[in-house]
Amino acid sequence: MYIKARCPVCGTDVYHDLYVHVQKYRRLGSQSHRYRITKMEIQDSQSENELVYNILQSLENTIHNGIKIEVLTGILKEDYGVTEPCCRDLIEKIKIELDMYCPDMETLYFV
C-alpha cells in the first residue's frame, strides 16, 4: 500500500510502500472479530516523479484516449495499492506527463 508523506529534509512529496500484516481473531464467547496489526514496515520509498514514471511504464498500453478517471483510480488502487487520496494526486501528474485534459471531470483525453 502506497501512502504519501513529506520528506523532512527537502520538503518534497515521497511515497512509501507499506507492508501491513493484520491478524484477525475472535473474542471468546462472541461472534465478533477484532483485528490487530502485528507487523508494519516500509518496503520502498519513491519520489512522486519516480512512482508516476514506473506506473506509466507498466500502463503504457492501458491508458487510452477517453479513459474514465474512476477506471484509472481502480487500476491504481487494485494493482499498485495506492490509497484513494494519493490516486487523485497521481492522476493529476499523469495528466501533466501525457498532455491530457479532462473537460467533464470524468474522462481523460489526449491533447
Biopython code that builds the backbone (N, CA, C, O; Angstrom):
import numpy as np
from Bio.PDB.StructureBuilder import StructureBuilder

atoms = [
    (1, "MET", "N", (0.847, -1.156, 0.000)),
    (1, "MET", "CA", (0.000, 0.000, 0.000)),
    (1, "MET", "C", (0.903, 1.233, 0.000)),
    (1, "MET", "O", (1.782, 1.371, 0.851)),
    (2, "TYR", "N", (0.677, 2.118, -0.956)),
    (2, "TYR", "CA", (1.456, 3.354, -1.023)),
    (2, "TYR", "C", (0.748, 4.461, -0.261)),
    (2, "TYR", "O", (-0.453, 4.680, -0.424)),
    (3, "ILE", "N", (1.511, 5.153, 0.572)),
    (3, "ILE", "CA", (0.993, 6.328, 1.257)),
    (3, "ILE", "C", (1.918, 7.496, 0.950)),
    (3, "ILE", "O", (3.098, 7.313, 0.652)),
    (4, "LYS", "N", (1.364, 8.690, 1.028)),
    (4, "LYS", "CA", (2.120, 9.897, 0.711)),
    (4, "LYS", "C", (2.623, 10.534, 2.003)),
    (4, "LYS", "O", (1.902, 10.623, 2.997)),
    (5, "ALA", "N", (3.867, 10.972, 1.963)),
    (5, "ALA", "CA", (4.472, 11.654, 3.108)),
    (5, "ALA", "C", (5.358, 12.780, 2.580)),
    (5, "ALA", "O", (5.688, 12.829, 1.395)),
    (6, "ARG", "N", (5.726, 13.663, 3.466)),
    (6, "ARG", "CA", (6.599, 14.774, 3.096)),
    (6, "ARG", "C", (7.980, 14.517, 3.693)),
    (6, "ARG", "O", (8.116, 14.193, 4.872)),
    (7, "CYS", "N", (8.990, 14.667, 2.856)),
    (7, "CYS", "CA", (10.373, 14.480, 3.303)),
    (7, "CYS", "C", (10.736, 15.606, 4.281)),
    (7, "CYS", "O", (10.582, 16.780, 3.945)),
    (8, "PRO", "N", (11.211, 15.269, 5.470)),
    (8, "PRO", "CA", (11.540, 16.313, 6.439)),
    (8, "PRO", "C", (12.786, 17.114, 6.061)),
    (8, "PRO", "O", (12.981, 18.222, 6.560)),
    (9, "VAL", "N", (13.623, 16.569, 5.193)),
    (9, "VAL", "CA", (14.866, 17.234, 4.818)),
    (9, "VAL", "C", (14.643, 18.233, 3.689)),
    (9, "VAL", "O", (14.983, 19.410, 3.817)),
    (10, "CYS", "N", (14.069, 17.758, 2.577)),
    (10, "CYS", "CA", (13.942, 18.626, 1.398)),
    (10, "CYS", "C", (12.523, 19.150, 1.190)),
    (10, "CYS", "O", (12.327, 20.088, 0.418)),
    (11, "GLY", "N", (11.533, 18.568, 1.857)),
    (11, "GLY", "CA", (10.165, 19.058, 1.746)),
    (11, "GLY", "C", (9.377, 18.568, 0.551)),
    (11, "GLY", "O", (8.261, 19.035, 0.322)),
    (12, "THR", "N", (9.929, 17.626, -0.229)),
    (12, "THR", "CA", (9.211, 17.103, -1.389)),
    (12, "THR", "C", (8.295, 15.953, -0.960)),
    (12, "THR", "O", (8.457, 15.379, 0.117)),
    (13, "ASP", "N", (7.335, 15.634, -1.822)),
    (13, "ASP", "CA", (6.431, 14.526, -1.554)),
    (13, "ASP", "C", (7.121, 13.208, -1.870)),
    (13, "ASP", "O", (7.765, 13.064, -2.909)),
    (14, "VAL", "N", (6.980, 12.253, -0.966)),
    (14, "VAL", "CA", (7.577, 10.930, -1.104)),
    (14, "VAL", "C", (6.472, 9.902, -0.879)),
    (14, "VAL", "O", (5.605, 10.094, -0.027)),
    (15, "TYR", "N", (6.502, 8.824, -1.636)),
    (15, "TYR", "CA", (5.537, 7.749, -1.471)),
    (15, "TYR", "C", (6.231, 6.545, -0.849)),
    (15, "TYR", "O", (7.242, 6.065, -1.362)),
    (16, "HIS", "N", (5.678, 6.061, 0.259)),
    (16, "HIS", "CA", (6.215, 4.897, 0.955)),
    (16, "HIS", "C", (5.326, 3.700, 0.664)),
    (16, "HIS", "O", (4.101, 3.787, 0.749)),
    (17, "ASP", "N", (5.952, 2.584, 0.320)),
    (17, "ASP", "CA", (5.231, 1.337, 0.117)),
    (17, "ASP", "C", (5.226, 0.595, 1.448)),
    (17, "ASP", "O", (6.247, 0.054, 1.873)),
    (18, "LEU", "N", (4.064, 0.575, 2.101)),
    (18, "LEU", "CA", (3.941, -0.055, 3.408)),
    (18, "LEU", "C", (3.503, -1.506, 3.288)),
    (18, "LEU", "O", (2.645, -1.848, 2.474)),
    (19, "TYR", "N", (4.103, -2.345, 4.105)),
    (19, "TYR", "CA", (3.651, -3.717, 4.267)),
    (19, "TYR", "C", (2.984, -3.782, 5.630)),
    (19, "TYR", "O", (3.615, -3.521, 6.654)),
    (20, "VAL", "N", (1.709, -4.130, 5.638)),
    (20, "VAL", "CA", (0.949, -4.215, 6.882)),
    (20, "VAL", "C", (0.411, -5.627, 7.014)),
    (20, "VAL", "O", (-0.321, -6.103, 6.147)),
    (21, "HIS", "N", (0.774, -6.292, 8.094)),
    (21, "HIS", "CA", (0.248, -7.631, 8.370)),
    (21, "HIS", "C", (-0.766, -7.491, 9.502)),
    (21, "HIS", "O", (-0.457, -6.981, 10.579)),
    (22, "VAL", "N", (-1.997, -7.962, 9.227)),
    (22, "VAL", "CA", (-3.087, -7.842, 10.181)),
    (22, "VAL", "C", (-3.526, -9.242, 10.594)),
    (22, "VAL", "O", (-3.677, -10.131, 9.756)),
    (23, "GLN", "N", (-3.728, -9.424, 11.895)),
    (23, "GLN", "CA", (-4.195, -10.706, 12.408)),
    (23, "GLN", "C", (-5.646, -10.557, 12.850)),
    (23, "GLN", "O", (-6.005, -9.619, 13.562)),
    (24, "LYS", "N", (-6.462, -11.493, 12.416)),
    (24, "LYS", "CA", (-7.879, -11.488, 12.760)),
    (24, "LYS", "C", (-8.107, -12.528, 13.854)),
    (24, "LYS", "O", (-7.655, -13.667, 13.741)),
    (25, "TYR", "N", (-8.805, -12.132, 14.906)),
    (25, "TYR", "CA", (-9.106, -13.088, 15.954)),
    (25, "TYR", "C", (-10.502, -12.829, 16.505)),
    (25, "TYR", "O", (-11.028, -11.719, 16.413)),
    (26, "ARG", "N", (-11.084, -13.862, 17.073)),
    (26, "ARG", "CA", (-12.438, -13.780, 17.613)),
    (26, "ARG", "C", (-12.372, -13.716, 19.129)),
    (26, "ARG", "O", (-11.613, -14.442, 19.771)),
    (27, "ARG", "N", (-13.185, -12.832, 19.680)),
    (27, "ARG", "CA", (-13.245, -12.746, 21.136)),
    (27, "ARG", "C", (-13.971, -13.966, 21.684)),
    (27, "ARG", "O", (-14.880, -14.492, 21.042)),
    (28, "LEU", "N", (-13.575, -14.413, 22.861)),
    (28, "LEU", "CA", (-14.183, -15.587, 23.471)),
    (28, "LEU", "C", (-15.664, -15.351, 23.737)),
    (28, "LEU", "O", (-16.051, -14.316, 24.281)),
    (29, "GLY", "N", (-16.481, -16.318, 23.350)),
    (29, "GLY", "CA", (-17.908, -16.239, 23.604)),
    (29, "GLY", "C", (-18.644, -15.227, 22.748)),
    (29, "GLY", "O", (-19.779, -14.869, 23.061)),
    (30, "SER", "N", (-18.035, -14.767, 21.696)),
    (30, "SER", "CA", (-18.653, -13.749, 20.849)),
    (30, "SER", "C", (-18.474, -14.131, 19.386)),
    (30, "SER", "O", (-17.538, -14.848, 19.030)),
    (31, "GLN", "N", (-19.375, -13.647, 18.548)),
    (31, "GLN", "CA", (-19.269, -13.883, 17.115)),
    (31, "GLN", "C", (-18.489, -12.770, 16.412)),
    (31, "GLN", "O", (-18.161, -12.895, 15.232)),
    (32, "SER", "N", (-18.195, -11.697, 17.120)),
    (32, "SER", "CA", (-17.488, -10.580, 16.501)),
    (32, "SER", "C", (-15.993, -10.848, 16.425)),
    (32, "SER", "O", (-15.434, -11.600, 17.224)),
    (33, "HIS", "N", (-15.372, -10.225, 15.461)),
    (33, "HIS", "CA", (-13.942, -10.370, 15.245)),
    (33, "HIS", "C", (-13.243, -9.048, 15.541)),
    (33, "HIS", "O", (-13.830, -7.972, 15.430)),
    (34, "ARG", "N", (-12.006, -9.157, 15.912)),
    (34, "ARG", "CA", (-11.163, -7.979, 16.099)),
    (34, "ARG", "C", (-9.935, -8.156, 15.234)),
    (34, "ARG", "O", (-9.558, -9.273, 14.881)),
    (35, "TYR", "N", (-9.329, -7.062, 14.905)),
    (35, "TYR", "CA", (-8.136, -7.082, 14.073)),
    (35, "TYR", "C", (-7.004, -6.411, 14.831)),
    (35, "TYR", "O", (-7.205, -5.432, 15.549)),
    (36, "ARG", "N", (-5.817, -6.956, 14.654)),
    (36, "ARG", "CA", (-4.652, -6.393, 15.318)),
    (36, "ARG", "C", (-3.500, -6.344, 14.316)),
    (36, "ARG", "O", (-3.209, -7.332, 13.641)),
    (37, "ILE", "N", (-2.861, -5.206, 14.228)),
    (37, "ILE", "CA", (-1.684, -5.080, 13.360)),
    (37, "ILE", "C", (-0.513, -5.734, 14.070)),
    (37, "ILE", "O", (-0.134, -5.337, 15.172)),
    (38, "THR", "N", (0.055, -6.745, 13.419)),
    (38, "THR", "CA", (1.164, -7.464, 14.036)),
    (38, "THR", "C", (2.518, -7.028, 13.484)),
    (38, "THR", "O", (3.544, -7.166, 14.149)),
    (39, "LYS", "N", (2.510, -6.507, 12.275)),
    (39, "LYS", "CA", (3.774, -6.092, 11.670)),
    (39, "LYS", "C", (3.519, -5.006, 10.645)),
    (39, "LYS", "O", (2.586, -5.100, 9.848)),
    (40, "MET", "N", (4.350, -3.975, 10.669)),
    (40, "MET", "CA", (4.246, -2.893, 9.689)),
    (40, "MET", "C", (5.661, -2.411, 9.387)),
    (40, "MET", "O", (6.439, -2.112, 10.292)),
    (41, "GLU", "N", (5.973, -2.345, 8.108)),
    (41, "GLU", "CA", (7.303, -1.863, 7.719)),
    (41, "GLU", "C", (7.233, -1.170, 6.369)),
    (41, "GLU", "O", (6.349, -1.449, 5.559)),
    (42, "ILE", "N", (8.162, -0.277, 6.141)),
    (42, "ILE", "CA", (8.278, 0.411, 4.860)),
    (42, "ILE", "C", (9.177, -0.437, 3.967)),
    (42, "ILE", "O", (10.347, -0.662, 4.276)),
    (43, "GLN", "N", (8.613, -0.902, 2.855)),
    (43, "GLN", "CA", (9.383, -1.741, 1.940)),
    (43, "GLN", "C", (10.166, -0.921, 0.927)),
    (43, "GLN", "O", (11.257, -1.318, 0.517)),
    (44, "ASP", "N", (9.620, 0.218, 0.520)),
    (44, "ASP", "CA", (10.253, 1.015, -0.526)),
    (44, "ASP", "C", (9.794, 2.458, -0.384)),
    (44, "ASP", "O", (8.700, 2.723, 0.114)),
    (45, "SER", "N", (10.617, 3.371, -0.814)),
    (45, "SER", "CA", (10.261, 4.789, -0.865)),
    (45, "SER", "C", (10.631, 5.323, -2.235)),
    (45, "SER", "O", (11.717, 5.054, -2.749)),
    (46, "GLN", "N", (9.714, 6.086, -2.823)),
    (46, "GLN", "CA", (9.947, 6.672, -4.139)),
    (46, "GLN", "C", (9.456, 8.103, -4.146)),
    (46, "GLN", "O", (8.517, 8.463, -3.436)),
    (47, "SER", "N", (10.109, 8.911, -4.961)),
    (47, "SER", "CA", (9.594, 10.259, -5.162)),
    (47, "SER", "C", (8.339, 10.171, -6.029)),
    (47, "SER", "O", (8.080, 9.149, -6.666)),
    (48, "GLU", "N", (7.578, 11.239, -6.042)),
    (48, "GLU", "CA", (6.349, 11.251, -6.826)),
    (48, "GLU", "C", (6.644, 11.038, -8.310)),
    (48, "GLU", "O", (5.920, 10.311, -8.990)),
    (49, "ASN", "N", (7.694, 11.661, -8.808)),
    (49, "ASN", "CA", (8.051, 11.512, -10.222)),
    (49, "ASN", "C", (8.468, 10.084, -10.561)),
    (49, "ASN", "O", (8.115, 9.571, -11.622)),
    (50, "GLU", "N", (9.218, 9.440, -9.667)),
    (50, "GLU", "CA", (9.624, 8.050, -9.904)),
    (50, "GLU", "C", (8.416, 7.124, -9.936)),
    (50, "GLU", "O", (8.326, 6.241, -10.789)),
    (51, "LEU", "N", (7.493, 7.326, -9.009)),
    (51, "LEU", "CA", (6.304, 6.479, -8.965)),
    (51, "LEU", "C", (5.452, 6.662, -10.215)),
    (51, "LEU", "O", (4.978, 5.681, -10.788)),
    (52, "VAL", "N", (5.253, 7.908, -10.645)),
    (52, "VAL", "CA", (4.481, 8.167, -11.858)),
    (52, "VAL", "C", (5.168, 7.545, -13.066)),
    (52, "VAL", "O", (4.503, 6.954, -13.917)),
    (53, "TYR", "N", (6.483, 7.669, -13.153)),
    (53, "TYR", "CA", (7.233, 7.078, -14.267)),
    (53, "TYR", "C", (7.059, 5.556, -14.300)),
    (53, "TYR", "O", (6.816, 4.981, -15.361)),
    (54, "ASN", "N", (7.182, 4.907, -13.142)),
    (54, "ASN", "CA", (7.029, 3.449, -13.083)),
    (54, "ASN", "C", (5.611, 3.014, -13.445)),
    (54, "ASN", "O", (5.426, 2.004, -14.125)),
    (55, "ILE", "N", (4.619, 3.764, -12.999)),
    (55, "ILE", "CA", (3.234, 3.447, -13.331)),
    (55, "ILE", "C", (3.002, 3.620, -14.824)),
    (55, "ILE", "O", (2.371, 2.773, -15.455)),
    (56, "LEU", "N", (3.503, 4.703, -15.389)),
    (56, "LEU", "CA", (3.308, 4.948, -16.821)),
    (56, "LEU", "C", (3.995, 3.882, -17.676)),
    (56, "LEU", "O", (3.488, 3.518, -18.737)),
    (57, "GLN", "N", (5.133, 3.387, -17.227)),
    (57, "GLN", "CA", (5.826, 2.338, -17.970)),
    (57, "GLN", "C", (4.988, 1.063, -18.048)),
    (57, "GLN", "O", (4.943, 0.407, -19.089)),
    (58, "SER", "N", (4.334, 0.719, -16.959)),
    (58, "SER", "CA", (3.556, -0.526, -16.960)),
    (58, "SER", "C", (2.146, -0.342, -17.512)),
    (58, "SER", "O", (1.521, -1.319, -17.924)),
    (59, "LEU", "N", (1.632, 0.882, -17.529)),
    (59, "LEU", "CA", (0.286, 1.143, -18.052)),
    (59, "LEU", "C", (0.311, 1.708, -19.466)),
    (59, "LEU", "O", (-0.673, 2.289, -19.923)),
    (60, "GLU", "N", (1.419, 1.540, -20.151)),
    (60, "GLU", "CA", (1.595, 2.122, -21.476)),
    (60, "GLU", "C", (0.475, 1.729, -22.439)),
    (60, "GLU", "O", (-0.017, 2.576, -23.185)),
    (61, "ASN", "N", (0.073, 0.481, -22.434)),
    (61, "ASN", "CA", (-0.967, 0.014, -23.351)),
    (61, "ASN", "C", (-2.373, 0.129, -22.771)),
    (61, "ASN", "O", (-3.352, -0.069, -23.490)),
    (62, "THR", "N", (-2.486, 0.444, -21.495)),
    (62, "THR", "CA", (-3.786, 0.522, -20.834)),
    (62, "THR", "C", (-4.407, 1.908, -20.938)),
    (62, "THR", "O", (-5.616, 2.032, -21.132)),
    (63, "ILE", "N", (-3.593, 2.945, -20.810)),
    (63, "ILE", "CA", (-4.103, 4.315, -20.865)),
    (63, "ILE", "C", (-4.383, 4.670, -22.316)),
    (63, "ILE", "O", (-3.491, 4.615, -23.162)),
    (64, "HIS", "N", (-5.616, 5.030, -22.595)),
    (64, "HIS", "CA", (-6.034, 5.364, -23.955)),
    (64, "HIS", "C", (-6.873, 6.632, -23.945)),
    (64, "HIS", "O", (-7.269, 7.120, -22.887)),
    (65, "ASN", "N", (-7.134, 7.148, -25.109)),
    (65, "ASN", "CA", (-7.948, 8.352, -25.243)),
    (65, "ASN", "C", (-9.375, 8.025, -24.816)),
    (65, "ASN", "O", (-9.995, 7.111, -25.361)),
    (66, "GLY", "N", (-9.892, 8.762, -23.850)),
    (66, "GLY", "CA", (-11.246, 8.538, -23.365)),
    (66, "GLY", "C", (-11.338, 7.610, -22.169)),
    (66, "GLY", "O", (-12.416, 7.092, -21.878)),
    (67, "ILE", "N", (-10.232, 7.386, -21.467)),
    (67, "ILE", "CA", (-10.276, 6.529, -20.281)),
    (67, "ILE", "C", (-10.963, 7.279, -19.143)),
    (67, "ILE", "O", (-10.728, 8.470, -18.940)),
    (68, "LYS", "N", (-11.797, 6.583, -18.419)),
    (68, "LYS", "CA", (-12.518, 7.170, -17.291)),
    (68, "LYS", "C", (-11.590, 7.287, -16.088)),
    (68, "LYS", "O", (-10.756, 6.414, -15.848)),
    (69, "ILE", "N", (-11.743, 8.369, -15.340)),
    (69, "ILE", "CA", (-10.921, 8.586, -14.155)),
    (69, "ILE", "C", (-11.178, 7.502, -13.117)),
    (69, "ILE", "O", (-10.249, 7.063, -12.440)),
    (70, "GLU", "N", (-12.423, 7.066, -12.985)),
    (70, "GLU", "CA", (-12.726, 6.028, -11.994)),
    (70, "GLU", "C", (-12.084, 4.689, -12.366)),
    (70, "GLU", "O", (-11.722, 3.913, -11.481)),
    (71, "VAL", "N", (-11.941, 4.411, -13.661)),
    (71, "VAL", "CA", (-11.251, 3.192, -14.095)),
    (71, "VAL", "C", (-9.775, 3.288, -13.748)),
    (71, "VAL", "O", (-9.196, 2.332, -13.233)),
    (72, "LEU", "N", (-9.164, 4.421, -14.023)),
    (72, "LEU", "CA", (-7.752, 4.624, -13.708)),
    (72, "LEU", "C", (-7.521, 4.590, -12.196)),
    (72, "LEU", "O", (-6.515, 4.052, -11.734)),
    (73, "THR", "N", (-8.434, 5.153, -11.439)),
    (73, "THR", "CA", (-8.348, 5.098, -9.976)),
    (73, "THR", "C", (-8.417, 3.656, -9.496)),
    (73, "THR", "O", (-7.654, 3.253, -8.618)),
    (74, "GLY", "N", (-9.325, 2.883, -10.067)),
    (74, "GLY", "CA", (-9.430, 1.470, -9.703)),
    (74, "GLY", "C", (-8.169, 0.691, -10.004)),
    (74, "GLY", "O", (-7.759, -0.167, -9.222)),
    (75, "ILE", "N", (-7.548, 0.989, -11.145)),
    (75, "ILE", "CA", (-6.292, 0.319, -11.503)),
    (75, "ILE", "C", (-5.201, 0.677, -10.507)),
    (75, "ILE", "O", (-4.459, -0.197, -10.059)),
    (76, "LEU", "N", (-5.098, 1.950, -10.157)),
    (76, "LEU", "CA", (-4.072, 2.379, -9.204)),
    (76, "LEU", "C", (-4.286, 1.746, -7.834)),
    (76, "LEU", "O", (-3.326, 1.346, -7.175)),
    (77, "LYS", "N", (-5.536, 1.658, -7.410)),
    (77, "LYS", "CA", (-5.827, 1.077, -6.100)),
    (77, "LYS", "C", (-5.601, -0.424, -6.084)),
    (77, "LYS", "O", (-4.980, -0.942, -5.156)),
    (78, "GLU", "N", (-6.092, -1.129, -7.090)),
    (78, "GLU", "CA", (-6.021, -2.590, -7.097)),
    (78, "GLU", "C", (-4.627, -3.113, -7.452)),
    (78, "GLU", "O", (-4.100, -3.994, -6.773)),
    (79, "ASP", "N", (-4.038, -2.570, -8.512)),
    (79, "ASP", "CA", (-2.764, -3.107, -8.998)),
    (79, "ASP", "C", (-1.545, -2.563, -8.258)),
    (79, "ASP", "O", (-0.546, -3.266, -8.105)),
    (80, "TYR", "N", (-1.625, -1.321, -7.803)),
    (80, "TYR", "CA", (-0.456, -0.695, -7.175)),
    (80, "TYR", "C", (-0.632, -0.434, -5.693)),
    (80, "TYR", "O", (0.333, -0.073, -5.020)),
    (81, "GLY", "N", (-1.843, -0.606, -5.159)),
    (81, "GLY", "CA", (-2.078, -0.397, -3.733)),
    (81, "GLY", "C", (-1.982, 1.051, -3.315)),
    (81, "GLY", "O", (-1.609, 1.347, -2.181)),
    (82, "VAL", "N", (-2.315, 1.957, -4.218)),
    (82, "VAL", "CA", (-2.269, 3.382, -3.910)),
    (82, "VAL", "C", (-3.563, 3.752, -3.182)),
    (82, "VAL", "O", (-4.650, 3.363, -3.609)),
    (83, "THR", "N", (-3.448, 4.492, -2.100)),
    (83, "THR", "CA", (-4.635, 4.892, -1.348)),
    (83, "THR", "C", (-5.444, 5.931, -2.125)),
    (83, "THR", "O", (-4.915, 6.606, -3.009)),
    (84, "GLU", "N", (-6.717, 6.052, -1.791)),
    (84, "GLU", "CA", (-7.647, 6.933, -2.512)),
    (84, "GLU", "C", (-7.165, 8.391, -2.600)),
    (84, "GLU", "O", (-7.164, 8.948, -3.698)),
    (85, "PRO", "N", (-6.757, 9.029, -1.498)),
    (85, "PRO", "CA", (-6.289, 10.423, -1.633)),
    (85, "PRO", "C", (-5.053, 10.569, -2.521)),
    (85, "PRO", "O", (-4.894, 11.581, -3.203)),
    (86, "CYS", "N", (-4.193, 9.576, -2.512)),
    (86, "CYS", "CA", (-2.989, 9.627, -3.345)),
    (86, "CYS", "C", (-3.320, 9.439, -4.816)),
    (86, "CYS", "O", (-2.603, 9.946, -5.679)),
    (87, "CYS", "N", (-4.397, 8.715, -5.118)),
    (87, "CYS", "CA", (-4.789, 8.480, -6.508)),
    (87, "CYS", "C", (-5.054, 9.799, -7.226)),
    (87, "CYS", "O", (-4.632, 9.985, -8.367)),
    (88, "ARG", "N", (-5.745, 10.702, -6.562)),
    (88, "ARG", "CA", (-6.061, 11.989, -7.198)),
    (88, "ARG", "C", (-4.797, 12.756, -7.561)),
    (88, "ARG", "O", (-4.700, 13.332, -8.644)),
    (89, "ASP", "N", (-3.833, 12.760, -6.652)),
    (89, "ASP", "CA", (-2.573, 13.461, -6.922)),
    (89, "ASP", "C", (-1.806, 12.805, -8.070)),
    (89, "ASP", "O", (-1.259, 13.494, -8.931)),
    (90, "LEU", "N", (-1.771, 11.488, -8.079)),
    (90, "LEU", "CA", (-1.045, 10.784, -9.134)),
    (90, "LEU", "C", (-1.725, 10.941, -10.490)),
    (90, "LEU", "O", (-1.044, 11.045, -11.511)),
    (91, "ILE", "N", (-3.040, 10.958, -10.517)),
    (91, "ILE", "CA", (-3.753, 11.158, -11.779)),
    (91, "ILE", "C", (-3.484, 12.554, -12.321)),
    (91, "ILE", "O", (-3.374, 12.728, -13.535)),
    (92, "GLU", "N", (-3.377, 13.537, -11.462)),
    (92, "GLU", "CA", (-3.013, 14.891, -11.908)),
    (92, "GLU", "C", (-1.628, 14.889, -12.547)),
    (92, "GLU", "O", (-1.424, 15.516, -13.587)),
    (93, "LYS", "N", (-0.674, 14.188, -11.933)),
    (93, "LYS", "CA", (0.669, 14.089, -12.506)),
    (93, "LYS", "C", (0.655, 13.336, -13.839)),
    (93, "LYS", "O", (1.370, 13.708, -14.770)),
    (94, "ILE", "N", (-0.156, 12.282, -13.932)),
    (94, "ILE", "CA", (-0.264, 11.517, -15.176)),
    (94, "ILE", "C", (-0.845, 12.399, -16.271)),
    (94, "ILE", "O", (-0.394, 12.345, -17.415)),
    (95, "LYS", "N", (-1.842, 13.210, -15.931)),
    (95, "LYS", "CA", (-2.426, 14.128, -16.910)),
    (95, "LYS", "C", (-1.373, 15.090, -17.445)),
    (95, "LYS", "O", (-1.340, 15.373, -18.642)),
    (96, "ILE", "N", (-0.526, 15.586, -16.576)),
    (96, "ILE", "CA", (0.512, 16.530, -16.992)),
    (96, "ILE", "C", (1.557, 15.825, -17.862)),
    (96, "ILE", "O", (1.957, 16.347, -18.903)),
    (97, "GLU", "N", (1.996, 14.635, -17.429)),
    (97, "GLU", "CA", (3.025, 13.900, -18.167)),
    (97, "GLU", "C", (2.570, 13.504, -19.568)),
    (97, "GLU", "O", (3.361, 13.544, -20.510)),
    (98, "LEU", "N", (1.304, 13.124, -19.713)),
    (98, "LEU", "CA", (0.811, 12.640, -21.002)),
    (98, "LEU", "C", (0.069, 13.705, -21.806)),
    (98, "LEU", "O", (-0.524, 13.397, -22.840)),
    (99, "ASP", "N", (0.095, 14.940, -21.347)),
    (99, "ASP", "CA", (-0.612, 16.037, -22.012)),
    (99, "ASP", "C", (-2.086, 15.685, -22.227)),
    (99, "ASP", "O", (-2.578, 15.676, -23.356)),
    (100, "MET", "N", (-2.766, 15.400, -21.139)),
    (100, "MET", "CA", (-4.173, 15.040, -21.194)),
    (100, "MET", "C", (-4.996, 16.152, -20.551)),
    (100, "MET", "O", (-4.477, 16.950, -19.772)),
    (101, "TYR", "N", (-6.274, 16.194, -20.884)),
    (101, "TYR", "CA", (-7.187, 17.125, -20.250)),
    (101, "TYR", "C", (-8.479, 16.399, -19.910)),
    (101, "TYR", "O", (-8.753, 15.310, -20.415)),
    (102, "CYS", "N", (-9.260, 17.021, -19.050)),
    (102, "CYS", "CA", (-10.467, 16.384, -18.531)),
    (102, "CYS", "C", (-11.593, 17.415, -18.513)),
    (102, "CYS", "O", (-11.835, 18.035, -17.477)),
    (103, "PRO", "N", (-12.291, 17.615, -19.641)),
    (103, "PRO", "CA", (-13.305, 18.669, -19.709)),
    (103, "PRO", "C", (-14.543, 18.393, -18.857)),
    (103, "PRO", "O", (-15.156, 19.331, -18.348)),
    (104, "ASP", "N", (-14.919, 17.135, -18.692)),
    (104, "ASP", "CA", (-16.133, 16.814, -17.943)),
    (104, "ASP", "C", (-15.849, 16.285, -16.539)),
    (104, "ASP", "O", (-16.773, 15.861, -15.845)),
    (105, "MET", "N", (-14.594, 16.303, -16.111)),
    (105, "MET", "CA", (-14.153, 15.835, -14.792)),
    (105, "MET", "C", (-14.401, 14.340, -14.588)),
    (105, "MET", "O", (-14.397, 13.868, -13.451)),
    (106, "GLU", "N", (-14.615, 13.588, -15.671)),
    (106, "GLU", "CA", (-14.823, 12.150, -15.573)),
    (106, "GLU", "C", (-13.955, 11.358, -16.543)),
    (106, "GLU", "O", (-13.619, 10.205, -16.272)),
    (107, "THR", "N", (-13.592, 11.961, -17.666)),
    (107, "THR", "CA", (-12.904, 11.248, -18.734)),
    (107, "THR", "C", (-11.640, 12.004, -19.135)),
    (107, "THR", "O", (-11.646, 13.232, -19.220)),
    (108, "LEU", "N", (-10.558, 11.266, -19.379)),
    (108, "LEU", "CA", (-9.292, 11.863, -19.795)),
    (108, "LEU", "C", (-9.119, 11.726, -21.301)),
    (108, "LEU", "O", (-9.353, 10.664, -21.878)),
    (109, "TYR", "N", (-8.706, 12.825, -21.923)),
    (109, "TYR", "CA", (-8.468, 12.845, -23.371)),
    (109, "TYR", "C", (-7.070, 13.397, -23.627)),
    (109, "TYR", "O", (-6.579, 14.248, -22.886)),
    (110, "PHE", "N", (-6.434, 12.895, -24.699)),
    (110, "PHE", "CA", (-5.147, 13.432, -25.115)),
    (110, "PHE", "C", (-5.357, 14.761, -25.824)),
    (110, "PHE", "O", (-6.369, 14.969, -26.494)),
    (111, "VAL", "N", (-4.385, 15.661, -25.669)),
    (111, "VAL", "CA", (-4.452, 16.966, -26.321)),
    (111, "VAL", "C", (-4.182, 16.803, -27.803)),
    (111, "VAL", "O", (-4.191, 17.786, -28.544)),
]
sb = StructureBuilder()
sb.init_structure("model")
sb.init_model(0)
sb.init_chain("A")
sb.init_seg("    ")
for serial, (resi, resn, name, xyz) in enumerate(atoms, 1):
    if name == "N":
        sb.init_residue(resn, " ", resi, " ")
    sb.init_atom(name, np.array(xyz, "f"), 0.0, 1.0, " ", f" {name:<3s}", serial, name[0])
structure = sb.get_structure()
